Amino acid sequence: ALVDIPLFWTLMCLMFGILVLFSQTCPLPASTILPLIICIIGYGISLVLLVYLIAFKFHRRRSNHYIWSLIFILVS
């Protein structure tokens, strides 16, 4: 988790940076930048911990782990 969470944050910041770079203007008003950053931080932590929880739950091969993978993709 010490590697995955900062990696997720870095990728999200790079994606937003590329969006700003190609549009030449910030697509969001200045008042929404701080809430966006807070949401990205919270989403990154919760998503990585959810992946670890699902991996721990299905550490043994079971026949229904494909269903959980589908649910995880749909929720994300």
C-alpha positions as CSV (number, residue, x, y, z in Angstrom):
1,A,0.0,0.0,0.0
2,L,2.9,2.3,0.6
3,V,3.8,2.1,-3.1
4,D,0.4,1.7,-4.6
5,I,-1.3,4.7,-3.1
6,P,1.3,7.3,-4.1
7,L,1.5,5.6,-7.6
8,F,-2.3,6.1,-7.9
9,W,-2.0,9.8,-6.9
10,T,0.8,10.3,-9.3
11,L,-1.2,8.8,-12.2
12,M,-4.2,10.9,-11.4
13,C,-2.2,14.1,-11.2
14,L,-0.5,13.3,-14.5
15,M,-3.9,12.7,-16.2
16,F,-5.2,16.0,-14.9
17,G,-2.0,17.7,-16.0
18,I,-2.3,16.3,-19.5
19,L,-5.9,17.5,-19.6
20,V,-4.8,21.0,-18.7
21,L,-1.8,21.0,-21.0
22,F,-3.9,20.1,-24.1
23,S,-6.8,22.3,-23.4
24,Q,-4.6,25.4,-22.6
25,T,-7.0,26.4,-19.9
26,C,-8.0,24.8,-16.6
27,P,-11.4,23.1,-17.3
28,L,-12.4,23.7,-13.6
29,P,-13.0,26.9,-11.7
30,A,-10.4,27.7,-9.1
31,S,-12.8,27.1,-6.2
32,T,-13.2,23.4,-7.2
33,I,-9.5,22.5,-7.4
34,L,-9.0,21.9,-3.6
35,P,-12.1,19.6,-3.3
36,L,-11.0,17.7,-6.4
37,I,-7.6,17.1,-4.8
38,I,-9.2,15.9,-1.5
39,C,-11.5,13.6,-3.4
40,I,-8.6,12.1,-5.4
41,I,-6.6,11.5,-2.2
42,G,-9.6,9.8,-0.5
43,Y,-10.6,7.8,-3.6
44,G,-7.0,6.6,-4.1
45,I,-6.7,5.3,-0.5
46,S,-10.1,3.6,-0.5
47,L,-9.6,2.0,-3.9
48,V,-6.3,0.5,-3.1
49,L,-7.5,-0.8,0.3
50,L,-10.6,-2.2,-1.4
51,V,-8.3,-4.1,-3.9
52,Y,-6.3,-5.5,-0.9
53,L,-9.5,-6.5,0.9
54,I,-10.8,-8.4,-2.1
55,A,-7.4,-10.0,-2.7
56,F,-7.3,-11.1,1.0
57,K,-10.8,-12.4,0.8
58,F,-10.0,-14.5,-2.3
59,H,-6.4,-15.6,-1.5
60,R,-7.5,-19.1,-2.3
61,R,-8.7,-19.8,-5.8
62,R,-12.5,-20.0,-5.8
63,S,-14.9,-20.3,-8.7
64,N,-16.7,-17.0,-7.9
65,H,-13.7,-14.6,-8.0
66,Y,-14.7,-13.6,-11.5
67,I,-18.0,-12.2,-10.2
68,W,-16.1,-10.0,-7.7
69,S,-13.8,-8.8,-10.5
70,L,-16.8,-7.8,-12.5
71,I,-18.4,-6.0,-9.5
72,F,-15.1,-4.2,-8.8
73,I,-14.9,-3.0,-12.4
74,L,-18.5,-1.8,-12.5
75,V,-18.1,0.1,-9.1
76,S,-14.8,1.8,-10.3
